[in-house]
């Protein structure tokens, strides 16, 4: 059986993968660093002397055994990532142990050596796939509930929590006010007259304040410490970079003003884009020096679900030069893969993505006609998505809806140059259970198609 890293490389290189790459499973994200945390001290890495222990009764051991179709270990890893983003904490490693003192279908959870929860799942020996799947899902749900209740017990991440700030506002390092609303799937910048940062693009030098990049070596080394515990043979150390160049532009001045500037003030716009690029080039020099990432996962949304925000020619003139510099630097400094997130229509920009050095277009919604893109460009670039969050990550989602959507996508897109994945730019979902359900269905399709 290939490692997650090997399987992803086989998939995007047109080789012989032995299963679908399941969403973000091959990527171990590194979120926090002195720049993204605004100088706050990084959270200490999880240690092996204070882990979360999950003890399993006899019939449940198979849930963690891949040779018996068990995927509990993968589910726990996905849960740690999900809750880390949701709660803004670092969930320590979870140790799995068998325990003959438990009932055959019983499990127990301990934190710092103290048992905090116990339960029973399934009935009998759990021989069929559906029974094993339901049992594993129930254990994960129990852990998820427990971790949320005990979030204050875990070290804080340098990255801000996503779901914990569902309501209210914050001001980021660029001076942009961000609104979190409970009825929206993510944060949005506030662009009324009071809060907009860049009111006149011709005065960007006076109005845009670039965040500090000068931090002591000790801060960077502390932020990089958790990377030592990552098995690079199994997964890719992945640097998360967000926002992107275009995202910065419309965060600073609003979408309408940003797009108008391409026509009304092209020279001032190019100057600002060059300055943003230079700032990021210095930033990523530290990322490469201290983190030595295998993969860069870079956000920058380039369209809506129906169209790109600009023509391919305009993209080539204004945006492409920045990414040729940024991605070229990453590749020249040891980064193996560039994954670019744009949960949008961007089919007409794929040739420019290839020119920029992008290996995987993540977030490709189904309006791109992903099967056609794979047929046309497979071998030059791969595609990760086609399972729209707007379709499956909804309040009234059902297992049947997700099963139908995932199966359609896997069968239409095929085994090579495609990674089935929700189109959001990271593990997790707006509505509880969606991400796990998609993961389960991708595993089912691997069993059926490989």
C-alpha positions as CSV (number, residue, x, y, z in Angstrom):
1,X,0.0,0.0,0.0
2,X,1.4,3.4,-1.0
3,X,1.9,6.1,1.6
4,X,-0.4,9.1,1.3
5,X,2.5,11.1,-0.2
6,X,3.4,8.4,-2.7
7,X,-0.3,7.9,-3.7
8,X,-0.7,11.6,-4.4
9,X,2.4,11.8,-6.5
10,X,1.2,8.7,-8.5
11,X,-2.1,10.4,-9.0
12,X,-0.9,13.8,-10.3
13,X,1.9,12.3,-12.4
14,X,-0.3,9.8,-14.2
15,X,1.2,6.7,-12.5
16,X,-0.4,3.9,-10.6
17,X,-2.2,5.1,-7.5
18,X,-3.8,2.4,-5.4
19,X,-6.8,4.6,-4.2
20,X,-8.2,8.1,-4.5
21,X,-6.3,10.8,-2.7
22,X,-8.9,11.5,0.0
23,X,-9.3,15.3,0.1
24,X,-6.4,16.8,2.2
25,X,-5.1,13.6,3.7
26,X,-1.6,13.9,2.1
27,X,-1.1,17.4,3.4
28,X,0.1,18.2,6.9
29,X,-0.7,22.0,7.2
30,X,1.6,24.4,9.0
31,X,-0.6,27.4,9.8
32,X,1.2,29.5,12.4
33,X,4.4,31.6,12.0
34,X,5.6,34.9,13.4
35,X,4.2,36.9,10.5
36,X,0.7,35.3,10.4
37,X,0.4,35.5,14.2
38,X,1.4,39.1,14.3
39,X,4.3,38.4,16.6
40,X,2.4,36.4,19.2
41,X,4.6,33.6,20.6
42,X,3.8,30.3,18.8
43,X,2.0,27.6,20.7
44,X,4.2,24.8,22.0
45,X,4.1,21.5,20.0
46,X,2.1,18.6,21.2
47,X,4.2,16.2,23.3
48,X,4.0,12.5,23.6
49,X,3.9,12.6,27.4
50,X,0.4,14.1,27.5
51,X,-1.5,12.6,24.6
52,X,-5.1,11.9,24.1
53,X,-5.6,8.1,24.4
54,X,-8.4,6.2,22.6
55,X,-8.7,2.7,24.0
56,X,-10.7,0.1,22.0
57,X,-12.4,-3.1,22.8
58,X,-11.7,-6.3,20.9
59,X,-14.3,-5.8,18.1
60,X,-13.2,-2.2,17.5
61,X,-9.6,-2.9,16.9
62,X,-10.3,-3.6,13.2
63,X,-11.5,-0.1,12.8
64,X,-7.9,1.1,12.9
65,X,-6.5,-1.8,10.8
66,X,-6.2,-0.8,7.1
67,X,-5.8,-4.5,6.2
68,X,-9.4,-5.1,7.5
69,X,-10.8,-1.9,5.8
70,X,-10.3,0.2,8.9
71,X,-9.7,4.0,8.4
72,X,-10.1,5.2,12.0
73,X,-6.5,6.5,12.1
74,X,-7.1,8.7,9.0
75,X,-10.4,9.9,10.5
76,X,-8.6,11.0,13.7
77,X,-6.0,12.9,11.7
78,X,-8.7,14.7,9.7
79,X,-10.5,15.5,13.0
80,X,-7.4,17.1,14.5
81,X,-7.0,19.2,11.4
82,X,-10.7,20.2,11.4
83,X,-10.8,21.1,15.1
84,X,-7.5,22.9,14.9
85,X,-8.9,25.2,12.2
86,X,-12.3,25.5,13.9
87,X,-11.2,26.2,17.4
88,X,-7.8,27.8,16.9
89,X,-6.0,25.3,19.1
90,X,-3.5,22.5,18.6
91,X,-5.1,19.1,19.3
92,X,-2.3,16.8,20.5
93,X,-1.6,13.4,18.9
94,X,-4.2,10.8,19.6
95,X,-2.8,7.4,20.6
96,X,-4.8,4.2,19.8
97,X,-4.6,1.3,22.1
98,X,-6.4,-2.0,22.5
99,X,-7.7,-2.7,26.0
100,X,-9.0,-6.2,27.0
101,X,-10.6,-4.8,30.1
102,X,-13.2,-3.0,27.9
103,X,-16.3,-4.6,26.5
104,X,-15.9,-6.0,23.0
105,X,-17.7,-2.9,21.4
106,X,-16.6,-0.4,24.1
107,X,-14.2,2.5,23.7
108,X,-12.8,4.9,26.3
109,X,-11.1,8.3,25.9
110,X,-8.4,9.5,28.3
111,X,-6.7,12.9,28.5
112,X,-3.5,13.3,30.6
113,X,-4.0,9.9,32.0
114,X,-7.6,10.5,33.2
115,X,-10.5,8.8,31.6
116,X,-13.0,11.4,30.5
117,X,-15.5,9.5,28.4
118,X,-16.6,6.0,27.6
119,X,-19.2,4.5,25.2
120,X,-20.3,1.6,23.2
121,X,-20.8,1.4,19.4
122,X,-22.1,-1.2,17.0
123,X,-23.5,-4.6,17.7
124,X,-21.5,-7.8,17.4
125,X,-18.4,-8.4,15.4
126,X,-18.9,-5.5,12.9
127,X,-18.2,-7.7,9.9
128,X,-19.7,-5.6,7.1
129,X,-18.5,-2.3,5.8
130,X,-21.5,-0.3,6.8
131,X,-21.3,-1.5,10.4
132,X,-17.6,-0.6,10.6
133,X,-18.2,2.8,9.0
134,X,-21.0,3.7,11.4
135,X,-19.0,2.6,14.4
136,X,-15.9,4.6,13.4
137,X,-18.1,7.7,12.7
138,X,-19.7,7.4,16.1
139,X,-16.3,7.3,17.9
140,X,-15.2,10.3,15.9
141,X,-18.4,12.2,16.7
142,X,-17.8,11.5,20.4
143,X,-14.3,12.8,20.2
144,X,-15.4,15.9,18.3
145,X,-18.0,16.7,21.0
146,X,-15.5,16.2,23.8
147,X,-12.7,18.2,22.1
148,X,-15.1,21.2,21.6
149,X,-16.1,21.1,25.3
150,X,-12.5,21.0,26.4
151,X,-11.1,23.5,23.8
152,X,-9.7,25.7,26.6
153,X,-7.5,22.8,27.8
154,X,-5.4,22.7,24.6
155,X,-2.6,25.0,23.5
156,X,-3.6,27.9,21.3
157,X,-2.6,27.9,17.7
158,X,-0.8,30.9,16.1
159,X,-3.6,30.9,13.5
160,X,-6.9,32.5,14.6
161,X,-9.9,30.2,15.0
162,X,-12.3,30.1,12.1
163,X,-15.5,28.9,13.6
164,X,-15.0,30.5,17.0
165,X,-15.2,33.9,15.4
166,X,-18.5,33.2,13.7
167,X,-19.9,36.5,15.0
168,X,-18.3,39.8,15.5
169,X,-15.4,41.7,13.9
170,X,-11.6,41.7,14.0
171,X,-9.0,43.9,12.3
172,X,-6.2,42.1,10.6
173,X,-2.6,43.2,10.3
174,X,-3.3,45.2,7.1
175,X,-5.9,47.3,8.9
176,X,-8.8,45.5,7.1
177,X,-11.9,45.0,9.3
178,X,-13.2,41.4,8.9
179,X,-16.9,40.5,9.7
180,X,-17.9,37.1,10.9
181,X,-21.6,36.3,10.6
182,X,-23.4,33.2,11.7
183,X,-25.4,32.9,8.5
184,X,-22.3,33.0,6.2
185,X,-19.8,30.2,5.5
186,X,-16.7,32.4,6.0
187,X,-15.4,35.9,6.9
188,X,-15.9,38.9,4.7
189,X,-14.1,42.3,4.7
190,X,-16.1,45.4,5.6
191,X,-16.0,48.1,2.9
192,X,-18.2,50.9,4.0
193,X,-16.7,54.5,4.0
194,X,-15.6,54.2,7.6
195,X,-13.7,50.9,7.3
196,X,-12.3,50.7,3.8
197,X,-8.4,51.0,4.0
198,X,-7.5,52.0,0.5
199,X,-9.7,54.8,-0.7
200,X,-7.6,56.1,-3.5
201,X,-5.2,53.7,-5.3
202,X,-3.0,56.5,-6.5
203,X,-2.2,57.1,-2.9
204,X,-1.5,53.5,-1.9
205,X,2.0,54.5,-0.6
206,X,0.4,56.6,2.1
207,X,-2.7,54.5,2.8
208,X,-1.4,50.9,2.7
209,X,0.6,49.8,5.8
210,X,2.6,46.6,5.1
211,X,2.8,44.2,8.1
212,X,6.2,43.7,9.8
213,X,8.3,40.9,8.5
214,X,11.3,41.3,10.8
215,X,11.2,38.8,13.6
216,X,14.0,37.1,15.6
217,X,15.4,33.8,14.4
218,X,14.3,32.3,17.7
219,X,10.6,33.1,16.9
220,X,10.9,31.3,13.5
221,X,12.7,28.3,15.0
222,X,10.0,28.0,17.7
223,X,7.3,28.1,15.0
224,X,9.1,25.4,13.0
225,X,9.5,23.1,16.0
226,X,6.3,21.0,15.4
227,X,7.6,20.1,11.9
228,X,10.2,17.8,13.4
229,X,7.4,15.4,14.4
230,X,6.0,15.1,10.8
231,X,6.9,12.0,8.8
232,X,7.8,13.4,5.4
233,X,7.7,9.9,3.9
234,X,4.0,9.7,4.8
235,X,2.7,13.2,4.1
236,X,3.8,16.6,2.7
237,X,4.8,19.4,5.0
238,X,2.5,22.1,3.7
239,X,2.8,25.8,4.1
240,X,-0.6,27.6,4.0
241,X,-0.4,31.0,2.4
242,X,-3.4,33.3,2.5
243,X,-4.6,35.8,1.3
244,X,-3.2,35.9,-2.2
245,X,-2.2,38.9,-4.3
246,X,-5.7,39.6,-5.8
247,X,-7.4,38.9,-2.5
248,X,-5.2,41.5,-0.8
249,X,-6.2,44.0,-3.4
250,X,-10.0,43.7,-2.9
251,X,-9.6,43.3,0.8
252,X,-7.9,46.7,0.9
253,X,-10.2,48.6,-1.4
254,X,-13.4,46.6,-2.1
255,X,-14.2,44.4,-5.1
256,X,-15.8,47.0,-7.2
257,X,-13.0,49.6,-6.7
258,X,-10.4,46.9,-7.2
259,X,-11.8,45.8,-10.6
260,X,-12.3,49.4,-11.7
261,X,-8.7,50.1,-11.0
262,X,-7.6,47.7,-13.8
263,X,-9.3,50.1,-16.3
264,X,-9.0,53.5,-14.6
265,X,-5.6,53.4,-12.9
266,X,-3.6,50.6,-14.4
267,X,-0.2,52.1,-13.7
268,X,-0.9,52.7,-10.0
269,X,-2.4,49.3,-9.8
270,X,0.7,47.7,-11.3
271,X,2.8,49.6,-8.7
272,X,0.7,48.3,-5.8
273,X,0.8,44.8,-7.2
274,X,4.5,44.9,-7.5
275,X,4.8,46.2,-3.9
276,X,2.5,43.4,-2.6
277,X,4.6,40.9,-4.6
278,X,7.8,42.2,-3.1
279,X,6.4,42.0,0.4
280,X,5.3,38.4,-0.2
281,X,8.7,37.5,-1.7
282,X,10.4,38.5,1.5
283,X,7.8,36.7,3.5
284,X,8.2,33.4,1.7
285,X,12.0,33.6,1.9
286,X,11.5,33.0,5.7
287,X,9.0,30.2,5.0
288,X,11.5,28.4,2.8
289,X,14.4,29.0,5.2
290,X,12.8,27.8,8.4
291,X,9.9,25.5,7.4
292,X,11.4,23.9,4.2
293,X,7.9,23.0,3.0
294,X,7.3,20.2,0.5
295,X,4.1,21.8,-0.7
296,X,2.7,25.3,-0.7
297,X,-1.1,25.6,-0.5
298,X,-1.7,29.2,-1.8
299,X,-5.1,30.9,-1.7
300,X,-6.2,33.5,-4.2
301,X,-9.7,33.5,-5.6
302,X,-9.9,34.5,-9.3
303,X,-13.5,34.2,-10.1
304,X,-17.1,33.6,-9.1
305,X,-18.8,30.3,-9.8
306,X,-19.9,31.5,-13.2
307,X,-16.9,33.4,-14.6
308,X,-13.4,34.8,-13.8
309,X,-13.1,38.3,-12.4
310,X,-11.0,39.4,-15.4
311,X,-10.2,38.2,-18.9
312,X,-7.3,35.8,-19.5
313,X,-5.4,38.7,-21.2
314,X,-5.9,41.0,-18.3
315,X,-4.9,38.2,-15.9
316,X,-1.7,37.6,-17.9
317,X,-0.8,41.3,-17.8
318,X,-1.5,42.1,-14.2
319,X,-1.6,38.9,-12.0
320,X,0.5,36.3,-13.7
321,X,3.8,38.1,-13.3
322,X,3.4,38.1,-9.5
323,X,2.8,34.4,-9.4
324,X,5.6,33.5,-11.8
325,X,7.9,35.2,-9.3
326,X,6.3,33.7,-6.1
327,X,5.9,30.2,-7.4
328,X,9.2,30.3,-9.2
329,X,11.0,31.1,-5.9
330,X,9.2,28.3,-4.1
331,X,10.2,25.8,-6.8
332,X,13.8,27.0,-6.8
333,X,14.0,26.6,-3.0
334,X,12.9,23.0,-2.7
335,X,9.1,23.1,-2.8
336,X,7.9,20.0,-4.7
337,X,4.3,20.9,-5.4
338,X,2.3,24.1,-5.7
339,X,-1.4,23.8,-4.9
340,X,-3.4,26.9,-5.8
341,X,-6.8,27.4,-4.2
342,X,-9.5,29.3,-6.1
343,X,-13.0,27.9,-5.4
344,X,-14.4,29.4,-8.5
345,X,-14.7,29.1,-12.3
346,X,-11.2,29.5,-13.7
347,X,-11.1,27.1,-16.7
348,X,-10.0,29.9,-19.0
349,X,-7.0,30.6,-16.7
350,X,-5.7,27.0,-16.6
351,X,-3.0,27.7,-19.3
352,X,-1.7,30.6,-17.2
353,X,-1.8,28.4,-14.1
354,X,0.5,25.9,-15.9
355,X,2.8,28.8,-16.9
356,X,2.9,30.0,-13.3
357,X,4.1,26.6,-12.2
358,X,0.9,25.4,-10.4
359,X,0.7,21.6,-10.1
360,X,-2.8,21.3,-8.6
361,X,-5.8,23.6,-9.1
362,X,-7.7,23.2,-5.8
363,X,-11.3,24.4,-5.4
364,X,-12.3,23.8,-9.0
365,X,-16.1,24.0,-8.8
366,X,-18.2,21.8,-11.2
367,X,-19.0,24.8,-13.5
368,X,-15.4,24.4,-14.8
369,X,-16.4,21.1,-16.4
370,X,-13.6,19.3,-14.6
371,X,-13.7,16.1,-16.6
372,X,-13.1,18.1,-19.8
373,X,-10.2,20.0,-18.1
374,X,-8.6,16.7,-17.1
375,X,-8.9,15.4,-20.6
376,X,-7.3,18.5,-22.1
377,X,-4.7,19.4,-19.5
378,X,-4.1,16.2,-17.5
379,X,-0.3,15.6,-17.2
380,X,0.4,19.3,-17.1
381,X,-1.8,20.1,-14.1
382,X,-4.1,18.2,-11.8
383,X,-7.5,19.2,-10.3
384,X,-8.7,18.9,-6.7
385,X,-12.3,19.6,-6.0
386,X,-15.5,19.2,-8.1
387,X,-17.5,18.5,-4.9
388,X,-19.1,21.9,-4.4
389,X,-19.5,23.1,-0.8
390,X,-22.5,25.0,-2.0
391,X,-24.1,21.6,-3.0
392,X,-23.1,19.4,-0.1
393,X,-22.2,21.7,2.8
394,X,-25.7,22.9,3.5
395,X,-28.0,22.8,6.6
396,X,-30.2,20.0,5.3
397,X,-27.4,17.8,3.9
398,X,-28.0,14.0,3.8
399,X,-25.8,11.0,3.4
400,X,-27.6,10.2,0.2
401,X,-26.9,13.6,-1.3
402,X,-23.2,13.3,-0.5
403,X,-23.0,9.8,-1.8
404,X,-24.6,10.7,-5.1
405,X,-22.4,13.8,-5.5
406,X,-19.1,12.1,-4.6
407,X,-19.8,9.0,-6.8
408,X,-20.7,11.2,-9.8
409,X,-17.6,13.2,-9.5
410,X,-15.3,10.2,-9.0
411,X,-16.7,8.3,-12.0
412,X,-16.7,11.3,-14.3
413,X,-13.3,12.6,-13.4
414,X,-11.5,9.2,-13.1
415,X,-8.4,8.0,-11.2
416,X,-5.6,10.2,-12.6
417,X,-5.0,13.9,-12.4
418,X,-8.0,14.3,-10.1
419,X,-8.3,14.5,-6.3
420,X,-11.9,14.3,-5.1
421,X,-12.3,17.0,-2.5
422,X,-14.7,19.6,-1.2
423,X,-14.0,22.9,-2.9
424,X,-13.4,24.9,0.3
425,X,-9.8,25.9,0.9
426,X,-9.0,23.5,3.8
427,X,-10.2,20.6,5.8
428,X,-13.5,21.0,7.6
429,X,-17.0,22.1,6.8
430,X,-19.5,24.7,7.8
431,X,-22.0,22.2,8.9
432,X,-21.0,19.3,11.3
433,X,-20.5,15.9,9.7
434,X,-20.3,17.0,6.1
435,X,-16.5,16.7,5.7
436,X,-16.5,13.3,7.4
437,X,-19.3,12.1,5.2
438,X,-17.5,13.2,2.0
439,X,-14.4,11.4,3.3
440,X,-16.3,8.2,3.9
441,X,-17.8,8.3,0.4
442,X,-14.4,8.8,-1.2
443,X,-13.2,5.8,0.6
444,X,-16.2,3.8,-0.7
445,X,-15.4,4.9,-4.2
446,X,-11.8,3.8,-3.8
447,X,-13.0,0.3,-2.9
448,X,-15.3,0.2,-5.9
449,X,-13.0,1.7,-8.5
450,X,-9.5,0.5,-7.5
